[in-house]
Amino acid sequence: MKNSIISLVFLVITVGVFYGNQAIYQRHKRIWLMPAIVTSLVLILLVQATATPYTLYFQDAHWLVWLLGPATVAFALPIYQNRRLIQKYWLALCVGSVAGIAASILTTELLVKAMHIDTPVARSLLARSVSTPFAVEATLHLGGTAQLTGLFVIITGLFGIVLGEVILTLLPLRSRVAKGAPFGAAAHGFGLSVARAVGPEEGAVASLTMIFSGVLTVLLSPVIAMVLG
């Protein structure tokens, strides 16, 4: 009974901190105030400070992870609203998504060989650039661990929103498609939040590349696992 109450309290705290952080971010558009960054840090510190086991925290909070599935499907709305833009640049978006997946796999393999990372961890890294529902499904075929993949997805997303906007300002990109696609292909939902803040078209493009990259990663995961041995 006590554990159930603690788990429920953490669920309420998680939702409360997120919405409070979101309200602050709406007033002060600073990248370091984004809910994905601040809320994550606050919850990590809180769980560590109270010595709460992750399994206990996740007992009720797992419903929030389940909502990632419907939330990902909901991105179909901005895609439909900007369908003409997507129809115009569909080839560039598809090629960009495939290139993003290939780059992610290549950099992972280079990192694994350079640091002599164990196979289970290495396989868990492969799907880090797509959103959690797709990443977990792909990991089942790749031979990785879902928990590790979830952690790597979050870390990749955080790096994407912190460094992505800075990197794009250094590149001579004028097209909204070119600005939105990298966020969705490389930083999934975290990057999408930045792309939507930049503009509606950037957000729609990021949504498309995120979903396309995720679906393609899941479909290709058995082939990737076979090639990597």
C-alpha positions as CSV (number, residue, x, y, z in Angstrom):
1,M,0.0,0.0,0.0
2,K,2.8,2.4,0.9
3,N,4.6,1.7,-2.3
4,S,1.5,2.3,-4.3
5,I,1.1,5.7,-2.7
6,I,4.7,6.7,-3.3
7,S,4.4,5.7,-6.9
8,L,1.2,7.7,-7.4
9,V,2.8,10.7,-5.7
10,F,5.8,10.5,-8.1
11,L,3.4,10.4,-11.0
12,V,1.6,13.5,-9.9
13,I,5.0,15.2,-9.3
14,T,6.1,14.2,-12.8
15,V,3.1,15.7,-14.5
16,G,3.1,18.8,-12.2
17,V,6.8,19.6,-12.8
18,F,6.3,19.1,-16.5
19,Y,3.4,21.5,-16.8
20,G,5.0,24.0,-14.5
21,N,8.2,23.9,-16.5
22,Q,6.2,24.2,-19.7
23,A,4.5,27.4,-18.4
24,I,7.9,28.9,-17.6
25,Y,9.2,28.0,-21.0
26,Q,6.2,29.6,-22.7
27,R,7.1,32.9,-21.0
28,H,10.9,32.7,-21.4
29,K,11.9,31.0,-24.7
30,R,15.3,29.8,-23.6
31,I,16.6,26.5,-24.9
32,W,18.0,25.6,-21.4
33,L,14.5,26.0,-20.0
34,M,12.9,23.4,-22.2
35,P,10.8,20.9,-20.3
36,A,12.8,18.0,-21.8
37,I,15.9,19.3,-20.1
38,V,14.7,20.9,-16.8
39,T,12.0,18.4,-16.0
40,S,14.3,15.5,-16.6
41,L,17.0,16.9,-14.4
42,V,14.5,17.8,-11.6
43,L,13.1,14.3,-11.6
44,I,16.5,12.6,-11.7
45,L,17.7,14.7,-8.7
46,L,14.4,14.0,-6.8
47,V,14.6,10.3,-7.4
48,Q,18.3,10.2,-6.4
49,A,17.7,12.4,-3.3
50,T,14.9,10.2,-2.0
51,A,16.7,7.0,-2.9
52,T,13.6,5.8,-4.7
53,P,14.1,2.6,-6.8
54,Y,13.4,3.2,-10.5
55,T,11.0,0.3,-10.6
56,L,8.9,2.0,-7.9
57,Y,8.9,5.3,-9.7
58,F,8.0,3.6,-12.9
59,Q,5.1,1.6,-11.4
60,D,2.6,4.3,-12.2
61,A,4.7,6.5,-14.5
62,H,4.7,3.8,-17.1
63,W,1.4,5.2,-18.4
64,L,3.2,8.3,-19.5
65,V,5.5,6.1,-21.6
66,W,2.5,4.3,-23.1
67,L,1.1,7.7,-24.2
68,L,4.2,8.1,-26.5
69,G,2.5,5.8,-29.0
70,P,-0.7,7.8,-29.4
71,A,1.3,11.0,-29.3
72,T,3.5,9.8,-32.2
73,V,0.4,8.9,-34.2
74,A,-1.0,12.4,-33.5
75,F,1.8,13.9,-35.4
76,A,-0.1,12.9,-38.6
77,L,-2.2,16.0,-38.2
78,P,0.5,18.6,-38.9
79,I,1.7,16.3,-41.7
80,Y,-1.7,16.4,-43.3
81,Q,-2.0,20.1,-42.9
82,N,1.2,20.7,-44.7
83,R,0.8,17.9,-47.2
84,R,1.4,20.1,-50.2
85,L,4.8,21.1,-48.8
86,I,5.6,17.4,-48.3
87,Q,4.4,16.4,-51.7
88,K,6.8,19.0,-53.2
89,Y,9.8,17.8,-51.3
90,W,9.0,14.1,-50.7
91,L,12.1,12.8,-52.4
92,A,14.5,15.1,-50.5
93,L,12.8,14.1,-47.2
94,C,13.0,10.4,-47.9
95,V,16.6,10.6,-48.9
96,G,17.4,12.7,-45.9
97,S,15.7,10.2,-43.5
98,V,17.6,7.3,-45.0
99,A,20.8,9.2,-44.8
100,G,20.1,10.0,-41.2
101,I,19.6,6.3,-40.3
102,A,22.7,5.3,-42.2
103,A,24.8,8.0,-40.4
104,S,23.4,6.9,-37.0
105,I,24.3,3.2,-37.6
106,L,27.8,4.1,-39.0
107,T,28.7,6.4,-36.1
108,T,27.5,3.8,-33.6
109,E,29.7,1.1,-35.2
110,L,32.7,3.5,-35.1
111,L,32.0,4.4,-31.5
112,V,31.6,0.7,-30.5
113,K,34.9,-0.3,-32.2
114,A,36.8,2.7,-30.8
115,M,35.6,2.2,-27.2
116,H,35.3,-1.6,-27.3
117,I,31.7,-1.5,-26.1
118,D,29.9,-4.8,-25.3
119,T,27.5,-6.2,-27.9
120,P,24.2,-5.8,-25.9
121,V,25.1,-2.1,-25.2
122,A,26.2,-1.6,-28.8
123,R,22.9,-3.0,-30.2
124,S,20.9,-0.8,-27.8
125,L,22.7,2.2,-29.2
126,L,21.7,1.5,-32.8
127,A,18.1,2.8,-32.5
128,R,18.9,5.9,-30.4
129,S,18.0,8.5,-33.0
130,V,14.3,7.5,-33.4
131,S,11.4,8.1,-31.0
132,T,11.0,5.7,-28.1
133,P,8.0,3.5,-29.4
134,F,10.0,2.8,-32.6
135,A,13.3,2.5,-30.8
136,V,12.1,-0.2,-28.4
137,E,10.4,-2.2,-31.2
138,A,13.6,-2.0,-33.3
139,T,15.8,-3.1,-30.3
140,L,13.8,-6.3,-29.9
141,H,15.0,-7.3,-33.4
142,L,18.5,-5.9,-33.0
143,G,19.3,-7.8,-29.8
144,G,19.6,-4.8,-27.5
145,T,18.0,-4.0,-24.2
146,A,14.8,-1.8,-24.2
147,Q,15.8,0.0,-20.9
148,L,19.2,0.9,-22.3
149,T,17.7,2.0,-25.6
150,G,15.2,4.2,-23.8
151,L,18.1,5.9,-21.9
152,F,20.1,6.4,-25.1
153,V,17.1,7.9,-26.9
154,I,16.7,10.5,-24.1
155,I,20.4,11.4,-24.1
156,T,20.4,11.7,-27.9
157,G,17.3,13.9,-27.8
158,L,18.8,16.2,-25.2
159,F,22.0,16.6,-27.1
160,G,19.9,17.2,-30.3
161,I,17.9,20.1,-28.8
162,V,20.9,21.7,-27.1
163,L,23.3,21.4,-30.0
164,G,21.0,21.2,-33.0
165,E,19.9,24.8,-33.1
166,V,23.4,26.0,-32.6
167,I,24.7,23.8,-35.4
168,L,22.0,24.9,-37.8
169,T,22.8,28.5,-37.2
170,L,26.3,27.8,-38.4
171,L,25.1,26.2,-41.6
172,P,23.8,28.2,-44.6
173,L,20.3,26.7,-44.6
174,R,17.5,28.9,-45.9
175,S,14.9,26.3,-46.7
176,R,12.4,25.5,-44.0
177,V,12.5,21.9,-45.1
178,A,16.2,21.8,-44.6
179,K,15.9,23.3,-41.1
180,G,13.1,21.0,-39.9
181,A,14.2,17.6,-41.3
182,P,17.4,17.2,-39.2
183,F,15.5,17.7,-35.9
184,G,13.1,14.9,-36.7
185,A,15.6,12.5,-38.2
186,A,18.3,12.9,-35.6
187,A,16.6,14.0,-32.3
188,H,13.1,12.6,-32.7
189,G,10.4,14.1,-30.3
190,F,12.9,16.3,-28.5
191,G,14.0,17.8,-31.8
192,L,10.4,18.1,-32.9
193,S,9.7,20.4,-30.0
194,V,12.5,22.8,-31.2
195,A,11.4,22.6,-34.8
196,R,7.8,23.5,-33.9
197,A,9.1,26.5,-31.9
198,V,11.0,27.6,-35.1
199,G,7.9,27.5,-37.3
200,P,4.8,25.3,-38.3
201,E,6.4,24.1,-41.5
202,E,9.6,23.2,-39.8
203,G,7.5,21.3,-37.3
204,A,5.5,19.4,-39.9
205,V,8.7,18.4,-41.8
206,A,10.3,17.3,-38.5
207,S,7.2,15.2,-37.7
208,L,7.4,13.5,-41.1
209,T,11.1,12.7,-40.9
210,M,10.7,11.4,-37.3
211,I,7.9,9.0,-38.2
212,F,9.4,7.9,-41.5
213,S,12.8,7.3,-39.8
214,G,11.1,5.4,-37.0
215,V,9.1,3.1,-39.3
216,L,12.0,2.5,-41.6
217,T,14.3,1.6,-38.7
218,V,11.8,-0.9,-37.4
219,L,11.4,-2.5,-40.8
220,L,15.1,-2.6,-41.5
221,S,16.1,-3.8,-38.0
222,P,16.1,-7.5,-38.8
223,V,18.2,-6.9,-41.9
224,I,20.6,-4.6,-39.9
225,A,20.9,-7.3,-37.2
226,M,21.7,-9.9,-39.9
227,V,24.4,-7.8,-41.5
228,L,26.0,-6.9,-38.2
229,G,25.9,-10.5,-37.2
